[in-house]
Amino acid sequence: MKSIAVVGAGPAGVTAAHLLALAGHHVEVFESHEHAGGRTRTVHFGEGHWLDTGAGWLTDFYPTAMSILRDNALDDHLTPLRLRGGGDLLLDGNRYPSPNSIGRILGSRLITWPEKIRFFAWMAMLVMRQRPNLRIDRRFDAQPAVQNLSSMGRGPLERVVRPSFEGPFFARLEQMNATLVRSWLRSLSIGSFFQVDRGMDRPWRDLAAELTVHYGATVTAAGGAGAARAWVEVGGERRSFDAVVLAAPAPVCATLLAADAPQQLAEVPYVPHVRVYAARHSTVPVPRSAIHVFPNEIVATVERGQGGDPAWGRVPTGWEWTLLCAPSASSDQLITLDDEELLDTMFSEASALSGERLEWRDHEIVHVVRWSHAVPVVDPNYYARIDALPDLGPIIFAGDWTDQPCVEGAVRSGVRAARRIDDSIPSRPEVDRR
Ligand SMILES: Cc1cc2nc3c(=O)[nH]c(=O)nc-3n(C[C@H](O)[C@H](O)[C@H](O)COP(=O)(O)OP(=O)(O)OC[C@H]3O[C@@H](n4cnc5c(N)ncnc54)[C@H](O)[C@@H]3O)c2cc1C
């Protein structure tokens, strides 16, 4: 039996801790916040009313995450996500149905028929060459995404892929590498999506409930690289363990390791993300709408709906809600504003875009979401740099940044970290296929 510290109770840390504890090790998790879940955080406003502030969905092309949920009887909390397929794209001031399904692209005025044929031929080649389930294909690691995708034609790239992609990844296509975009295009085209009943953080909270987790415990330093044992500093005390799993964003790991931090940690780029949510009682029906704005400056999506309809969480009947998301470029600035200034800026932009007067002050619930490290940006040569991370002995990294920037990537990294410490722990789909 080994003694192991896990820093961070997001999906990566909880997965590692869960598997190690199951294998009989003594595991202690240290988590800054008072709850598990990390960037899958759900905020509850009252009975039957919650908002998923980070991750909004899981999908059937997350085989590793799904296997952990299944093993722990947590998969019956999944409900099909009915948001996909809806919404409009406001592109250069004109409105089109969002091109997020084969049927919608076929019927779209966004691109011409010759462009559609070329695009679907390109996608068919992708499906043949690219393996499913977000497998990391190193052949394309060095290539910028835009260069790799240029052969699908300018119309599909600029008017279908770019607007559909830059929203969910909070970054510009120019920043991403072809490995990331190809793996997601392959999987997104056929995936089914799910929400988690009572909140996206629920699986990690449920698993964490079975573990020894110190909440409100911020680790301030970690060390022991190359030594027999590793240590963490928490609450002014230095604690020694056989192994330490650092399951926090890369910049946090760099700070904790200080002079021992490998150079590659500082080279993991992140984008911030800001979104705001407002809800109020209402007797007037508000039809579900989602506008994805492109190009965008302050607001990237304006979503509205009424209670009982699909939402990013759940909203009770008799309520209406509005969710505004900022793109990465303006999130950089918005994240520095105080709440009032930020809400004024985003709501006035959303009013101008939607043509409806939207005022946050009229609402009973107003919630501002700020993620300073929303997602790592998988840029050219990203995986080459991650692969070159030196072995630090009893210090092991986990986190979405070591794999794919999503819950599946985080869970895979957690399985991998657990297996580094105890190779009798069974592997999972996609974990060893890097
Ligand atoms: C707005 C948004 C939307 C997203 N949408 C999706 C989506 O729909 N689907 C999807 O799959 N993914 C989505 N993601 C990404 C997904 O949330 C992350 O990939 C996943 O949560 C990463 O898990 P992790 O365990 O690696 O890191 P995290 O979830 O960030 O967990 C790290 C944990 O470490 C803790 N921590 C940090 N520093 C310390 C310290 N010094 N001491 C102690 N604890 C510390 C943090 O508090 C946190 O709980 C989204 C992310 C954001 C921000």
The ligand as an SDF file (V2000), in Angstrom:
LIG
                    3D

 53 58  0  0  0  0  0  0  0  0999 V2000
  -16.8680   27.1820  -19.6980 C   0  0  0  0  0  0  0  0  0  0  0  0
  -16.3490   25.7910  -19.9320 C   0  0  0  0  0  0  0  0  0  0  0  0
  -17.1050   24.9040  -20.6780 C   0  0  0  0  0  0  0  0  0  0  0  0
  -16.6520   23.6000  -20.9000 C   0  0  0  0  0  0  0  0  0  0  0  0
  -17.4300   22.7380  -21.5950 N   0  0  0  0  0  0  0  0  0  0  0  0
  -17.0620   21.4460  -21.6840 C   0  0  0  0  0  0  0  0  0  0  0  0
  -17.9580   20.4660  -22.2080 C   0  0  0  0  0  0  0  0  0  0  0  0
  -19.1130   20.7720  -22.5500 O   0  0  0  0  0  0  0  0  0  0  0  0
  -17.5380   19.1760  -22.2770 N   0  0  0  0  0  0  0  0  0  0  0  0
  -16.2860   18.8060  -21.8520 C   0  0  0  0  0  0  0  0  0  0  0  0
  -15.9590   17.6150  -21.9350 O   0  0  0  0  0  0  0  0  0  0  0  0
  -15.4290   19.6940  -21.3230 N   0  0  0  0  0  0  0  0  0  0  0  0
  -15.7900   20.9980  -21.2120 C   0  0  0  0  0  0  0  0  0  0  0  0
  -14.9460   21.8960  -20.6090 N   0  0  0  0  0  0  0  0  0  0  0  0
  -13.6190   21.4310  -20.1700 C   0  0  0  0  0  0  0  0  0  0  0  0
  -13.6890   20.5920  -18.8830 C   0  0  0  0  0  0  0  0  0  0  0  0
  -14.4410   21.2610  -17.9080 O   0  0  0  0  0  0  0  0  0  0  0  0
  -12.2620   20.3630  -18.4100 C   0  0  0  0  0  0  0  0  0  0  0  0
  -11.5400   19.7560  -19.4580 O   0  0  0  0  0  0  0  0  0  0  0  0
  -12.1780   19.4260  -17.1890 C   0  0  0  0  0  0  0  0  0  0  0  0
  -12.9270   19.9020  -16.1250 O   0  0  0  0  0  0  0  0  0  0  0  0
  -10.7130   19.3410  -16.7710 C   0  0  0  0  0  0  0  0  0  0  0  0
  -10.6090   18.5330  -15.6190 O   0  0  0  0  0  0  0  0  0  0  0  0
   -9.2820   18.5670  -14.7400 P   0  0  0  0  0  0  0  0  0  0  0  0
   -9.5160   17.6690  -13.5980 O   0  0  0  0  0  0  0  0  0  0  0  0
   -8.1180   18.3520  -15.6150 O   0  0  0  0  0  0  0  0  0  0  0  0
   -9.1530   20.0920  -14.2350 O   0  0  0  0  0  0  0  0  0  0  0  0
  -10.1730   20.9520  -13.3730 P   0  0  0  0  0  0  0  0  0  0  0  0
  -11.5580   20.5660  -13.6940 O   0  0  0  0  0  0  0  0  0  0  0  0
   -9.7620   22.3720  -13.5950 O   0  0  0  0  0  0  0  0  0  0  0  0
   -9.8570   20.5440  -11.8720 O   0  0  0  0  0  0  0  0  0  0  0  0
   -8.6870   21.0010  -11.2260 C   0  0  0  0  0  0  0  0  0  0  0  0
   -8.9940   21.1360   -9.7360 C   0  0  0  0  0  0  0  0  0  0  0  0
   -7.7850   21.4920   -9.0720 O   0  0  0  0  0  0  0  0  0  0  0  0
   -8.0960   22.4030   -8.0410 C   0  0  0  0  0  0  0  0  0  0  0  0
   -6.8560   23.1260   -7.7080 N   0  0  0  0  0  0  0  0  0  0  0  0
   -6.1650   23.9670   -8.5090 C   0  0  0  0  0  0  0  0  0  0  0  0
   -5.0920   24.4330   -7.8650 N   0  0  0  0  0  0  0  0  0  0  0  0
   -5.0790   23.8500   -6.6450 C   0  0  0  0  0  0  0  0  0  0  0  0
   -4.2000   23.9270   -5.5250 C   0  0  0  0  0  0  0  0  0  0  0  0
   -3.1060   24.6830   -5.5390 N   0  0  0  0  0  0  0  0  0  0  0  0
   -4.4970   23.2000   -4.4170 N   0  0  0  0  0  0  0  0  0  0  0  0
   -5.6040   22.4100   -4.3800 C   0  0  0  0  0  0  0  0  0  0  0  0
   -6.4700   22.3150   -5.4200 N   0  0  0  0  0  0  0  0  0  0  0  0
   -6.2010   23.0190   -6.5390 C   0  0  0  0  0  0  0  0  0  0  0  0
   -9.1710   23.2770   -8.6690 C   0  0  0  0  0  0  0  0  0  0  0  0
   -9.9090   23.9680   -7.6870 O   0  0  0  0  0  0  0  0  0  0  0  0
   -9.9880   22.2420   -9.4240 C   0  0  0  0  0  0  0  0  0  0  0  0
  -11.0340   21.7300   -8.6300 O   0  0  0  0  0  0  0  0  0  0  0  0
  -15.3800   23.2060  -20.3820 C   0  0  0  0  0  0  0  0  0  0  0  0
  -14.6190   24.0960  -19.6240 C   0  0  0  0  0  0  0  0  0  0  0  0
  -15.0940   25.3800  -19.4010 C   0  0  0  0  0  0  0  0  0  0  0  0
  -14.2690   26.3060  -18.5630 C   0  0  0  0  0  0  0  0  0  0  0  0
  1  2  1  0
  2  3  1  0
  2 52  2  0
  3  4  2  0
  4  5  1  0
  4 50  1  0
  5  6  2  0
  6  7  1  0
  6 13  1  0
  7  8  2  0
  7  9  1  0
  9 10  1  0
 10 11  2  0
 10 12  1  0
 12 13  2  0
 13 14  1  0
 14 15  1  0
 14 50  1  0
 15 16  1  0
 16 17  1  0
 16 18  1  0
 18 19  1  0
 18 20  1  0
 20 21  1  0
 20 22  1  0
 22 23  1  0
 23 24  1  0
 24 25  2  0
 24 26  1  0
 24 27  1  0
 27 28  1  0
 28 29  2  0
 28 30  1  0
 28 31  1  0
 31 32  1  0
 32 33  1  0
 33 34  1  0
 33 48  1  0
 34 35  1  0
 35 36  1  0
 35 46  1  0
 36 37  1  0
 36 45  1  0
 37 38  2  0
 38 39  1  0
 39 40  1  0
 39 45  2  0
 40 41  1  0
 40 42  2  0
 42 43  1  0
 43 44  2  0
 44 45  1  0
 46 47  1  0
 46 48  1  0
 48 49  1  0
 50 51  2  0
 51 52  1  0
 52 53  1  0
M  END
$$$$
